[in-house]
Amino acid sequence: MESAVAVVAVTLMAYALVERRLRQTPISGALVFTAAGLLASDQVSGLITSSVGEHGVTAVLELTLVIVLFTDAMGAGLGPWATESPLPGRLLGIGFPLTIAVGWLLASVLFPDLDRWETALLAAILAPTDLALGLPVINNRRVPRLIRHALNVEGGLNDGLALPFVTIFLALALALEEENTVGNGHAVSVFLRALLASGAIGMALGAGGALTLRWSARRGWSSRLWQSLALLAMATLAYVLADLIDGSGFIAAWAAGLVTGLVGRESLAAAQQTPQDVAQLGVSVSLVLFGALLLAPTLAHATWTAFGYGLLSLTVIRMIPVAVSLGGSKVAPRTVAYVGWFGPRGLASIVFADLVATSGLPEQHQIVTVVMLTVGMSVVLHGLTAPWGARRYGRWYEAAAARHPGIREAAEAPPPDRLAVPPTGS
């Protein structure tokens, strides 16, 4: 445990020294932290071994995802983009379910050992994107604001949208394995607790907490720091309350963040910074642990089929649904390709796979292997191509807008101060 803590601390300190310098290079923060984990793994140097408490690692991953879900949902909100920028609605309402459907179909072909619900589960786990793995994609000001906003909102909300699918598909897979009416009844019970009850808990806590904090702030009774800490407490409390009823704490945390963003978006905007900083730290630590304890062992026994599906997940399974969802939006083919390629997989997929690893499914190892390989490939491929891709697309947009000022990409979008900041370094 001591050596694991030391590796994480040294990596954080070293990255802090060169973070701004690395922004101009293809070396992303996600790549640095994952590589540090791989080098420290049992398979390489042995600094971080499997003897590190499994429950402790799971707790770090899950707590980080809770905070990320809350802050992403709170930052993205629902109000402005629905009327000012319909592209996120296309990506989330059409592209996201199509991504699960295409992933489900291809998984059924490539993995005959998995039953229908296990292949659906794999597709749902790999559907959400994580823009933290490629921040230049939305941070480069040469990229049109409309496209940066669409990618940012999609990345902030689709991990929460994936939660019901992952929860229900996992319950159905377990029920199919049991092959009895008790199992089917269990799946229905999971649906009610995970989606309805957990969502209600999160919404109630988000509304009540945001209103109370807004009331206190207007009277000058609380400072920004303590408002920030209260937001962190709300996210954690939503998770714990839902877990007490055997629901989904993740859905509760996401719903709480979504409602908090709607109710207290303006009054609590400044208070979001500390939760985002905490999320950034958590994601960085999680990536080190991912490299050392999850990715390194996976690489030792990966199959070509698993690699193939991972590559398909990052290309065909993502890009075809994006192209369909943006059809008729009048954006250029180059924009469709840009949005389609930059759909990295990250923390949400890792945590969802960790839930599968403790579920008792017969084929859980195969599912976890594919997910870890896909995230690892995404860290490398999206991290290396994000700066180059953003610069190249930005140059194309500037030239295209100069020739045709009325192109769709030049349309109005919510101003920069309403864009959320993904919770990790570039």
N, C-alpha and C positions, 0 to 999 in steps of 0.2 A: 504493500500500500504506500509506504514512504517513497519508494522509487517512482511509482506512478504519479504521485503528487509532485515530485521533483521534476519529472519530465514535462508535466503540464505547465508548471510554473516557469521553467526555463524557456519553453516554447512561447508562452505568452510574452515574456520579457523580451526575447529575441525578436519576435514579430513586431512588438511595439516600437522597437528601435528603427525599423525600416518600413513600416506600414505605408507611409505616404510615398516613399520611393518606389515601392512595389506596385502602386496604383497604375503606373505607366508601363508595366510589364505584363506578360501573360501569366505571371505567378500570382494566383489568387490566395486569399486568406484560407479558404477551404482546402486548397491544395497543400498549403504549408502545414496546416494542422493535421490533415489526414496522413501526409507523408511522415510527419514526426511520429504519429502513432504507429505506422507501419515499421519504421526503423526501431521503435522501442518495443515491438511485439516479441512474443515468445519465440516466433519463428526466425527472428533476426538477431536482436541483441539481448532479449530476455529481460529488459528493464520493466516492462509491464507484462505480467503473466496472467494466466487464467485463474491464478489464486486470488486475484483481486475480487473482492466480494461481488457476486453476481447481482444480489439485491441492491447493493450500493450503486452499481453502474446503471441498473434499470431505473432507480430512483432519480439519478441525475438526468438521464434521457427523458423520463416522463415529466419531471418538473420543468425542464427546459421547454419541452413541447407545450406544456400548459401555458407558460408565460408567452411563448411565441404565438400560439393560437389567440390568446387574449389580445396581445398588442397588435398583431396583424389585423384582426377583425376590427378592433377599435380604430386603427389608423385608416383602414379602407372605407369603413362606413357603408351606408346604403343609399343615402339621399342624393348627393350631387351627381354622381356618375350616371345614374339611371336616366337622367334627362339631358345632361350635358355631354355625355360621351357613351353611346350605346355599344361600343366595341367590347367592353368587359362583359356585358350581358350576352353577347354572342358567344364569347369564349367560354363563359361559365354555363350558360343555358343550353348551348348546342354542342360546343366543342368538348366540354368535360364529360358528359354522358357518352358521347361518341368515342372518346378515348377509352373509357372503360369497356365499351362494346367491342371495339377493334382489338383491344388487348385481350379480352376474354376469348374472342374467336381464335386469335393466333396462339394463345396459350393452350387452347383445347387441341390444336393441331400438333404443337411441338411437345406437349407433355401429356401423353396418353395415360400415364400412371395417375394423374390427378383427376378427381371427379369434377363434375360441372361446377360445383360451388367453390371448390379449391382453385380452379382456374379463374373464376370470377373474383375470388378474393385476391389472387395475385394481381390481376388487372387493376382492381380498386386501390391496392396498396401503392402501385406505381403510377397512379393517375395524377396526384397532386404535384405541383411544381414548387420550387424553392428558389426564388430569385436571389437569395443570399449567396448562392454559389456562382453568380455572375453579375455582380453589381454594376459593372460598366455598361451593361445592357440598358439600364434605366437611369444611371447617373450621368452618362455622357450627354451634355446639353445640345450637342449637334443632332441627336436623335429627336425627332418631332415629339412635342409634349403629348400629343394624342396617343402615340404608340407607347411611350414610357408609362403613361397613366394606365393604359389598358393592361400592360404586362404586370404593373404593380398591383392593381386591384385584383387581377386574376390570381397572382401568387399569394395575395393576402387572404383570399376567401376560399380557394379551392381545396386547401387542406381541411378546412372545416366541413366543406361539402362532401369530402371523401369519407368522413367519419361514419355517417349512417350506413354507407355502402359496405365499408370494412366491417363494421359491427354486425350487420345483418348477414352478410355473406359468411362470416366466421361462425355465427350461430347456426346457419343453415348447413354448413359443412359438418359441424359437430353433430347436428341432428341427423343428417344423412348417414353419418358413421354409426350412430346408435340404432338407426332404422327402427324406431318405435314411436308411438304416439306421444310418449313423454318428451322425446327429443323435439318433436314438432311443436308441442306446447311450449317447450322451453324457448324455441326460436321466436314465437309470438311474444312471450314474456320479455325477452331481451329487447325486441323492437319497442314495446311499450315503455320499458324502463329507460332504455338507452336514448331513444329519440324523443319521445314525448315528455316523460317525466324529467329527464336530464335537461332537455331544452327549456322546459318551464322553469326549472330551478335557476338555470343560468340567466334567463331573461328577467326573472323577478329580482335576482340579486344585482344584475347589471343596472336595471332601472332604479331600484331603491338606492343602491350605492351611489350612482351618478347624481341622482337628485339630492341626496344628502350632502355629498361633497360640493355640489354647486351651491347649495344653500349656505354651507359653512364658508366657502370661499368668498361669496358675495358680502358676507358680514366680517370678513377679515379674521376669521377664527382659526384658519389653517394656512400653513405655508405650502409652497410648491413641493418641497421635499416630502412633507408628510402626506400630501395628496398623492404623490408618486408611490409612496409606501402603501397607502390605502388601496391603490389600484392593484399592486402586487398581491395584497391580502385578499382582495376580491377574487382575483384569478384562482388563488390557492383554495379559498373557501368554496368556490363553485365546484372545483374538482372534488374536494373532500365530501361535500354534501351529496353530490351525485353518487360518489363511490359508496356512501353509507347505505344507499338503497340498491346497490349492485347495478347501478346505471353506468353511463359513460361520463367520467369526469372531464374528458377532453371535449365532448359536445357541450357540456355545461360551461366550461371555460370559454369556448369559442362563442357561444350564445351570449354570455355575459359581456364579452368584449364588444360584440356587435351592437348590443343595446346600449352599452356605455358610450360607444362612439356616436350613436344617434342622439342620445339624451344630453350628453355633456361634451360634445365635440369641441365647441369653441371655448367653453370655460375651463376644460381640463386639457387643452392642447399642450400647454407647457409642461404639465405633469407627466406626459407620456415619455419624456426623455429618459428618466431613470429606469422605468421598466424596459425600455428598448436597450439601454446599456446593459442591464442585467441579462436580458435575452442574448445579447451579443456575446457576453462572457460565457453563458451556458452553452451556446451553439459551438463556440470555439473549443471548450472543454469536451463537449460531446463528440466533435470530429476527431479529436485525439484518441478518445476511447473507441470510437468506431474503427479507426485505422488499426489500432493495436489488438482489440479483442473480438472484432466482428469481421472486418475485411481480410486481415492477414490469414486467419484460419480458413476462411472461405476460398481464398486463392489456392490453397494447398490441394483442394479436391474439387475444383470447378470443372464443369464439363463444357464442351463446345456448344452444346444446345443452350446451356444457361447463358453463355456469352452471346450467342446469336439472338436470344430473346431480349437480352439487355440492350443490344444494339438496335433491334427493332423498336423497343420501347422508347428509345431516344430519338428515333427517326420516323418510321412509318406510322407507328401507333400514336405519336404526337402530331405529326405534320399533316396527315390526311384529315383528321378531325378539325384541325385549325383551318385548313384550306376550305373545308365545307362550311364551317361556321362563319368565315369571313366572306363567303360568296355573296355577292350583291352589296357588299359594303363600300365598293368603289375604291378600295385601297389597291395599290399596285402589287403585281406578283412578287416583287422584291420585298415588299413589306410582309406579305404572307409568309415568305420563306424565312424572314428575320424572326417573326413572331413564332413560327413553327419550330425553328431550330432551338431557340432559347427557351426551353422548358426543362430546366435542370431538376433532378430529383434530390431530395435532401433529408432533413431531420424527420419530417413526418413519416416518410417511407421507412426509415430506420426504426422508429418507435413502433409503427404498426407491425413490422416484421418481428420485432421483439415480443409483441403480444402473441403473435402466432407461435413463436418458439416455445412459449409456456402453455400453449392451448391443449396439447395432447393429440393434435391431428396426426395421423400416421405419416403423411407426406410433408409435415411441417419443415423438415430439414431442406427439402427441395425448394420450397417456396422461399425460405429465408436465404438460401444460397443465391437464388436468382435476384432477389431484391438487393442484397449486399453488393453483388457484382454490378448491378445496374447503377446504384448510387456511386460506387467507386469509379465506374466509367464516366459518369456524369461529372464528378468532381474534376477529373482530368480533362475531358473533352470540352465541357462548357467553360471551365476555368481558363483553359488555354486560348479558346476562341473568342471569349467575351470582349476583351479590349479591341482586338483586330476587327471583329464583326461590327462593333458599335461605331468604330471610326469609319469603316468602309461604308456602312449603311448611312451614317451621318453625311458623308461626302456626297453620296448619291442623292440624298434628300435635298441638300442645299442646292445642288445643280438642277434637280427636277423642279423645285419650288421657284427657282429663278426663271425657268422657262415657262412654267405653268403655275402661277401663284394660287390658282383655285383648286389645286389637287386635294384629294380627301385628307391626306396626311397633314396638311396645313390647317385643318379645321381647329376651331376652339376646343379647349379641354380645361378641366379645373386647373387653377393656378398652382405653381410649385408648392406653395405653403400648405396645400391640401393633399399633397402626395405623401404617402407613408414612406418611411425609411426602413428597409428590411433589416432585421436584427443580426447582422454580422459584418465583419470587415471585408473589404474588397480584395 
